[in-house]
Amino acid sequence: MRARKHYAEIAPSTEPAGPKDLPQEELVLRHADLVKRIAYHLVSRMPPNVEVDDLIQAGMIGLLDAARHYTASKGANFETYAGIRIRGAMLDEVRKSDWTPRSVHRSVREMAEVVRKIENETGHDAKASEVAQALGVTLDDYHKLVQDAASCRLFSFDSMGSPEDDNPADYAPDSRPGPLDDLTEADFRVALIGAIDGLPDREKLVLALYYDEELNLREIGEVLDVSESRVCQIHGQALVRLRARMDEWLTTD
C-alpha cells in the first residue's frame, strides 16, 4: 500500500506503455519490493541519520525513471536495469543531502594533508601515532576523527565497478557520456584501483569486505575478530589515506 502511495505522489497522470506492453504503473508496482530491498540493504551501511524512508522515496523515483527509459532490445532484463537506477537514485540523494558536518570535511582534509606529508617524507605508510602527533591530538582523539571520516562522502566508490558492469547510460541514449567523460572516468578508476592496491593489507581487506562483499561493520568485525568501532577506525583510516593519495583527483575549487 505504501508503494502505491509513493508512486501516486510522483507518477504523472498519463504515461506511454512500458516494456512488453505493460503499463508503467503496473511495471512500477510489480517492482516496488525491489526498492525496499535495496533501501534496507543500503541503510544498514549508512550513517545513522540517513532515514530508510528517504531512500525508498528516492528509489521510487529511480524506479519510475527506469520504467520510462528501459528498452528491452538493449539486452538487460528490467529488474537488473531498474536495480541500477534505483541504487543510483538513492546514492544521489545521500550525496545531495550530505549529512556530514563541515567540520568533518575539514578534519578529513587536514588528516589527508598530514598523511601525504608523512608518506612523502618517510616513504612508508603513515602510522596512526605519527598522524596523531603531527595533528597535535591524542591517539584516542585521532581514532575518533577517522571514525567520523568513515561517514564522510570522500568520493564515489561506485566508479570502481568493472568495465563489464551494466551502466544505465547504455540503455538511455540521451544520457550517454561523451568520449572525454569516458576517458576521465577510466583514468580515475585506474588511479583509484592503484591507490587501493597500495593500502596496508588490513585497510585493503576492510574495503574489500565492505564495498565488494557488502558486509556491514559487525560482520567485518566477526571476520577480523575485532569490535565494530575498530572496523570503523580502519575504514576511516583507509579513506583518509586514499584521500591523501588521490588528492589530484579529489581536490575541488
Sequence and secondary structure as in RCSB ss.txt:
>XXXX:A:sequence
MRARKHYAEIAPSTEPAGPKDLPQEELVLRHADLVKRIAYHLVSRMPPNVEVDDLIQAGMIGLLDAARHYTASKG
ANFETYAGIRIRGAMLDEVRKSDWTPRSVHRSVREMAEVVRKIENETGHDAKASEVAQALGVTLDDYHKLVQDAA
SCRLFSFDSMGSPEDDNPADYAPDSRPGPLDDLTEADFRVALIGAIDGLPDREKLVLALYYDEELNLREIGEVLD
VSESRVCQIHGQALVRLRARMDEWLTTD
>XXXX:A:secstr
 HHHHHHHHHS S   B GGG BHHHHHHHTHHHHHHHHHHHHTTS TT  HHHHHHHHHHHHHHHHHH  GGGS
S HHHHHHHHHHHHHHHHHHHH  S HHHHHHHHHHHHHHHHHHHHHSS   HHHHHHHHT  HHHHHHHHHHHT
TS  S GGGGS TTS  GGGT GGG   HHHHHHHHHHHHHHHHHHHTS HHHHHHHIIIIIS   HHHHHHHHT
S HHHHHHHHHHHHHHHHHHTHHHH   
